[in-house]
Amino acid sequence: MKRRALELAVEYPFRQAMSLLRHEIDDEISHRTIHGWAHEEEKEARQVAVFGQAERVRSDGKERNCSARGGRHAAPLSREE
């Protein structure tokens, strides 16, 4: 369902993707949920592009807390939850 929602979100606005997906799966889903999934996918794609998959995931399978450093400031790129 998530993969199909993201496919629809590429082609349509989130509310329209929500409506189309609701008809396909005959279940309730929020446009905000689809937006959140799209944001997660975009964030992961950016991290892989910058750090690579091996750099982002530790040997025990947990994600690293990566940050981009610029001068004296560090901006977190991901949060461990």
Residue pairs with C-beta under 8 A, 6 or more apart in sequence:
1 21
1 25
1 29
2 37
4 21
4 24
4 25
5 17
5 21
5 29
5 33
5 34
5 37
6 34
6 37
6 38
6 41
8 16
8 17
8 20
8 21
8 34
9 17
9 34
9 35
9 37
9 38
11 17
12 20
14 31
14 32
14 34
14 35
14 38
15 31
17 31
17 34
18 29
18 30
18 31
18 34
21 29
21 34
22 28
22 29
43 78
46 77
47 56
47 66
47 77
47 78
48 56
50 68
50 77
51 66
51 77
55 64
55 66
56 63
56 64
56 66
56 78
57 63
57 64
58 64
62 80
63 78
63 80
64 78
65 76
65 78
65 79
65 80
66 76
66 77
66 78
67 74
67 75
67 76
67 77
68 74
68 75
68 77
